[in-house]
Amino acid sequence: MAVSKRNDPVHLGCGTLILIALIVLFFSQGESDELKNEVRQVGTELQQLRTAVGTLKYQVEKQTEEIKSLRESLREKENIENQTVH
């Protein structure tokens, strides 16, 4: 058996290349499924966050309206008190 030098080119046959491609495909498929599941999970979490933000936004708007109403009631009460004092 001849000793090969480090500078000699490597020759791969079609069978070897196909085998390498199948190995790469086999091992990358699992990661692809895992990645798809993670993306799906992130999408679900994003939808839940959007729903929560929408709910919070609605509650803030509702509270803002209530605060405006209470301020108006307070101003009216103050005006009535000021008119009775004078």
BALOBA-1460 file (C-alpha; in Angstrom, 3 decimals):
// residues 86
<rec num="1" residu="m" x="0.000" y="0.000" z="0.000"/>
<rec num="2" residu="a" x="1.435" y="3.327" z="-1.049"/>
<rec num="3" residu="v" x="1.677" y="6.153" z="1.449"/>
<rec num="4" residu="s" x="-0.367" y="9.118" z="0.301"/>
<rec num="5" residu="k" x="0.955" y="12.643" z="0.548"/>
<rec num="6" residu="r" x="-1.122" y="15.383" z="2.138"/>
<rec num="7" residu="n" x="-1.154" y="17.364" z="-1.098"/>
<rec num="8" residu="d" x="-2.729" y="14.567" z="-3.153"/>
<rec num="9" residu="p" x="-6.317" y="15.339" z="-4.216"/>
<rec num="10" residu="v" x="-9.100" y="13.204" z="-2.792"/>
<rec num="11" residu="h" x="-11.319" y="11.395" z="-5.292"/>
<rec num="12" residu="l" x="-14.835" y="10.522" z="-4.205"/>
<rec num="13" residu="g" x="-17.079" y="8.346" z="-6.289"/>
<rec num="14" residu="c" x="-20.791" y="8.904" z="-6.910"/>
<rec num="15" residu="g" x="-21.741" y="6.294" z="-4.326"/>
<rec num="16" residu="t" x="-19.710" y="8.015" z="-1.647"/>
<rec num="17" residu="l" x="-21.220" y="11.404" z="-2.491"/>
<rec num="18" residu="i" x="-24.745" y="9.962" z="-2.399"/>
<rec num="19" residu="l" x="-24.003" y="8.325" z="0.956"/>
<rec num="20" residu="i" x="-22.707" y="11.632" z="2.357"/>
<rec num="21" residu="a" x="-25.805" y="13.430" z="1.043"/>
<rec num="22" residu="l" x="-28.109" y="10.858" z="2.675"/>
<rec num="23" residu="i" x="-26.299" y="11.157" z="6.003"/>
<rec num="24" residu="v" x="-26.546" y="14.963" z="5.903"/>
<rec num="25" residu="l" x="-30.236" y="14.752" z="4.949"/>
<rec num="26" residu="f" x="-30.960" y="12.261" z="7.719"/>
<rec num="27" residu="f" x="-29.333" y="14.338" z="10.444"/>
<rec num="28" residu="s" x="-30.609" y="17.693" z="9.231"/>
<rec num="29" residu="q" x="-34.230" y="16.480" z="8.989"/>
<rec num="30" residu="g" x="-34.545" y="16.111" z="12.763"/>
<rec num="31" residu="e" x="-33.351" y="19.642" z="13.335"/>
<rec num="32" residu="s" x="-35.739" y="20.875" z="10.684"/>
<rec num="33" residu="d" x="-38.721" y="19.276" z="12.440"/>
<rec num="34" residu="e" x="-37.546" y="20.653" z="15.771"/>
<rec num="35" residu="l" x="-37.152" y="24.105" z="14.251"/>
<rec num="36" residu="k" x="-40.633" y="23.915" z="12.721"/>
<rec num="37" residu="n" x="-42.079" y="22.995" z="16.121"/>
<rec num="38" residu="e" x="-40.260" y="25.894" z="17.770"/>
<rec num="39" residu="v" x="-41.496" y="28.325" z="15.112"/>
<rec num="40" residu="r" x="-45.035" y="27.012" z="15.580"/>
<rec num="41" residu="q" x="-44.726" y="27.438" z="19.353"/>
<rec num="42" residu="v" x="-43.386" y="30.978" z="18.980"/>
<rec num="43" residu="g" x="-46.315" y="31.760" z="16.666"/>
<rec num="44" residu="t" x="-48.763" y="30.497" z="19.277"/>
<rec num="45" residu="e" x="-47.063" y="32.522" z="22.005"/>
<rec num="46" residu="l" x="-47.106" y="35.602" z="19.788"/>
<rec num="47" residu="q" x="-50.849" y="35.201" z="19.233"/>
<rec num="48" residu="q" x="-51.370" y="34.877" z="22.993"/>
<rec num="49" residu="l" x="-49.335" y="38.046" z="23.564"/>
<rec num="50" residu="r" x="-51.360" y="39.911" z="20.938"/>
<rec num="51" residu="t" x="-54.569" y="38.836" z="22.652"/>
<rec num="52" residu="a" x="-53.229" y="39.933" z="26.042"/>
<rec num="53" residu="v" x="-52.110" y="43.290" z="24.650"/>
<rec num="54" residu="g" x="-55.512" y="43.786" z="23.037"/>
<rec num="55" residu="t" x="-57.236" y="43.039" z="26.338"/>
<rec num="56" residu="l" x="-54.950" y="45.411" z="28.221"/>
<rec num="57" residu="k" x="-55.479" y="48.122" z="25.625"/>
<rec num="58" residu="y" x="-59.248" y="47.766" z="25.959"/>
<rec num="59" residu="q" x="-59.010" y="47.949" z="29.761"/>
<rec num="60" residu="v" x="-56.786" y="51.043" z="29.614"/>
<rec num="61" residu="e" x="-59.212" y="52.774" z="27.250"/>
<rec num="62" residu="k" x="-62.101" y="51.872" z="29.529"/>
<rec num="63" residu="q" x="-60.272" y="53.203" z="32.600"/>
<rec num="64" residu="t" x="-59.324" y="56.374" z="30.726"/>
<rec num="65" residu="e" x="-62.984" y="56.994" z="29.900"/>
<rec num="66" residu="e" x="-63.928" y="56.377" z="33.539"/>
<rec num="67" residu="i" x="-61.252" y="58.814" z="34.749"/>
<rec num="68" residu="k" x="-62.511" y="61.464" z="32.327"/>
<rec num="69" residu="s" x="-66.050" y="60.905" z="33.574"/>
<rec num="70" residu="l" x="-64.971" y="61.151" z="37.216"/>
<rec num="71" residu="r" x="-63.012" y="64.350" z="36.506"/>
<rec num="72" residu="e" x="-66.049" y="65.866" z="34.835"/>
<rec num="73" residu="s" x="-68.247" y="64.888" z="37.793"/>
<rec num="74" residu="l" x="-65.705" y="66.383" z="40.193"/>
<rec num="75" residu="r" x="-65.566" y="69.643" z="38.208"/>
<rec num="76" residu="e" x="-69.364" y="69.865" z="38.214"/>
<rec num="77" residu="k" x="-69.452" y="69.260" z="41.978"/>
<rec num="78" residu="e" x="-66.763" y="71.902" z="42.530"/>
<rec num="79" residu="n" x="-68.689" y="74.387" z="40.366"/>
<rec num="80" residu="i" x="-71.882" y="73.757" z="42.352"/>
<rec num="81" residu="e" x="-70.031" y="74.201" z="45.650"/>
<rec num="82" residu="n" x="-68.376" y="77.403" z="44.402"/>
<rec num="83" residu="q" x="-71.746" y="78.816" z="43.328"/>
<rec num="84" residu="t" x="-73.358" y="78.096" z="46.687"/>
<rec num="85" residu="v" x="-70.441" y="79.620" z="48.611"/>
<rec num="86" residu="h" x="-70.550" y="82.912" z="46.679"/>
